[in-house]
Amino acid sequence: MELDFNKNADAAKRFIVTESNGTDNYFEEIKVLVDIITGVNYLYARGSGAGAGLSVMVDANGKPIVTPVNH
C-alpha cells in the first residue's frame, strides 16, 4: 500500500488511521496509525478501563514496518 499525502490539505495531521477495529471485552479499540512524514506504522490499543498503549509495529526481523508515503 502507498499513501498519497497532500501537504496543503493535511498539514495539521501527523498520523492517519489505516485500520480500526472494535475487539473483544478487553480491548475496546485497536488502530493502526501511519506517520505521514516517516511512514512508520504504530499499533494503538485502548482497553475497556483507563489503559491504552502505543507501539511501533515491526516485521519478522525486528525492523519497523514502513508504508511508502508520497509527499
Backbone bond lengths (Angstrom), bond angles and torsions (degrees), N, CA, C in turn:
res aa  C-N    CA-C-N  psi(-1)  N-CA   C-N-CA  omega(-1)  CA-C   N-CA-C  phi
1 M - - - 1.435 - - 1.521 108.48 -
2 E 1.304 116.26 139.76 1.465 121.69 175.87 1.521 108.03 -126.24
3 L 1.310 116.29 136.62 1.461 121.00 -177.64 1.511 110.50 -102.54
4 D 1.333 116.30 136.47 1.461 121.72 172.09 1.514 107.95 -95.58
5 F 1.306 116.57 133.92 1.454 121.55 -177.53 1.509 108.83 -125.97
6 N 1.319 116.49 121.75 1.455 122.58 176.79 1.521 107.76 -96.09
7 K 1.325 117.71 105.42 1.473 121.86 -175.62 1.524 112.35 -56.85
8 N 1.319 117.57 -39.01 1.462 119.89 -177.00 1.526 112.04 -68.66
9 A 1.321 117.43 -42.48 1.462 121.12 -176.07 1.520 112.57 -78.15
10 D 1.330 117.67 -33.54 1.457 120.87 -171.14 1.522 113.69 -118.69
11 A 1.314 118.03 26.17 1.462 120.76 -174.60 1.526 113.00 -59.97
12 A 1.320 118.27 -28.60 1.462 120.90 -177.65 1.525 112.69 -82.49
13 K 1.324 118.92 -13.57 1.460 122.15 -177.87 1.520 110.42 -94.49
14 R 1.317 117.61 121.40 1.460 120.83 176.58 1.523 110.55 -92.00
15 F 1.340 117.03 -30.89 1.458 122.26 -177.42 1.519 110.26 -125.19
16 I 1.339 114.94 147.13 1.455 119.83 170.87 1.521 107.96 -122.91
17 V 1.312 116.28 153.08 1.459 122.28 178.59 1.522 107.42 -94.20
18 T 1.346 116.92 121.73 1.461 120.20 179.32 1.516 112.13 -101.20
19 E 1.331 117.77 -21.21 1.465 122.86 175.85 1.513 108.47 -145.64
20 S 1.318 116.09 144.70 1.460 120.69 177.75 1.518 108.38 -148.13
21 N 1.331 116.14 127.91 1.460 121.11 -178.59 1.509 111.20 -135.66
22 G 1.319 115.56 139.41 1.451 120.58 164.60 1.526 105.23 -84.00
23 T 1.306 117.81 150.77 1.462 118.83 -174.05 1.512 111.66 -130.18
24 D 1.309 115.71 -148.50 1.460 122.32 -176.67 1.528 111.82 -76.73
25 N 1.314 116.79 -162.94 1.464 121.54 -177.23 1.522 113.24 -69.82
26 Y 1.333 117.91 -23.08 1.461 120.29 -176.94 1.530 111.69 -83.80
27 F 1.327 116.59 -49.95 1.468 120.60 179.86 1.523 109.31 -100.93
28 E 1.314 115.75 124.46 1.460 119.87 176.58 1.520 111.71 -84.89
29 E 1.325 115.81 -25.94 1.463 119.09 -172.71 1.524 110.15 -152.19
30 I 1.326 115.76 132.99 1.462 121.67 172.13 1.525 106.70 -132.19
31 K 1.341 115.98 129.78 1.461 121.04 -179.25 1.520 109.90 -133.24
32 V 1.324 115.61 147.99 1.457 121.41 168.53 1.525 106.00 -104.71
33 L 1.335 115.10 122.16 1.461 121.94 179.96 1.521 108.58 -108.81
34 V 1.318 117.12 141.97 1.462 121.66 176.20 1.523 108.27 -119.25
35 D 1.330 115.61 127.52 1.462 122.11 174.68 1.525 106.72 -73.14
36 I 1.325 117.84 118.17 1.463 120.00 -174.32 1.520 113.55 -76.13
37 I 1.323 117.54 -6.57 1.463 120.41 175.55 1.524 110.61 -92.68
38 T 1.335 117.19 -46.66 1.467 121.12 -176.47 1.520 113.62 -98.67
39 G 1.335 118.22 -21.94 1.458 122.12 -176.16 1.521 113.79 82.45
40 V 1.330 118.22 -1.40 1.466 121.80 -178.90 1.528 109.70 -67.29
41 N 1.362 115.65 137.42 1.461 122.56 179.94 1.522 110.49 -96.32
42 Y 1.333 115.53 139.75 1.464 122.57 179.03 1.522 109.14 -127.03
43 L 1.329 116.34 146.40 1.454 122.00 174.04 1.521 108.11 -104.80
44 Y 1.323 116.30 125.00 1.463 122.62 177.77 1.517 107.53 -113.10
45 A 1.323 117.09 129.37 1.463 121.66 177.37 1.519 108.83 -131.18
46 R 1.337 114.75 134.07 1.467 120.47 178.11 1.515 108.09 -122.64
47 G 1.321 115.07 126.88 1.454 120.83 -179.25 1.509 112.43 -81.59
48 S 1.321 115.01 174.74 1.460 120.13 -179.62 1.524 111.91 -75.09
49 G 1.326 117.08 -14.79 1.464 121.19 176.00 1.515 109.79 -96.95
50 A 1.315 116.43 -135.83 1.460 121.28 -177.41 1.524 112.93 -95.03
51 G 1.321 118.70 -3.41 1.458 120.74 -173.17 1.515 114.58 -87.14
52 A 1.330 114.69 150.83 1.460 122.41 174.99 1.520 107.72 -153.51
53 G 1.330 116.56 158.88 1.455 120.17 179.00 1.512 111.29 -146.91
54 L 1.319 115.56 155.55 1.456 122.97 178.71 1.516 107.48 -137.16
55 S 1.336 116.88 130.99 1.458 120.71 -177.49 1.520 110.08 -143.10
56 V 1.326 116.16 144.78 1.463 120.98 172.97 1.523 107.86 -68.17
57 M 1.323 117.23 134.02 1.465 120.98 176.15 1.526 108.10 -84.84
58 V 1.330 116.67 136.03 1.459 121.35 -178.49 1.522 110.46 -123.56
59 D 1.341 115.37 156.82 1.456 120.74 176.59 1.528 109.87 -85.98
60 A 1.321 117.19 -172.51 1.463 122.07 -177.26 1.525 112.91 -63.12
61 N 1.329 117.68 -21.40 1.464 121.79 179.78 1.530 112.78 -96.01
62 G 1.326 116.86 4.11 1.458 120.57 179.37 1.519 114.55 83.46
63 K 1.327 117.13 8.60 1.472 121.43 178.45 1.529 109.26 -88.69
64 P 1.334 117.99 143.69 1.466 119.77 178.44 1.529 111.62 -58.57
65 I 1.329 115.38 140.56 1.458 120.68 174.50 1.527 107.13 -78.39
66 V 1.331 115.80 126.02 1.463 121.68 -176.89 1.524 108.93 -121.96
67 T 1.320 115.84 126.22 1.458 122.36 175.37 1.525 107.89 -94.51
68 P 1.348 118.41 126.14 1.463 119.61 177.77 1.528 110.60 -59.65
69 V 1.328 116.34 133.99 1.462 122.12 -178.88 1.520 108.55 -124.68
70 N 1.328 116.44 126.62 1.470 121.24 174.96 1.515 108.90 -88.49
71 H 1.322 116.61 128.23 1.472 120.51 178.62 1.500 109.31 -102.62
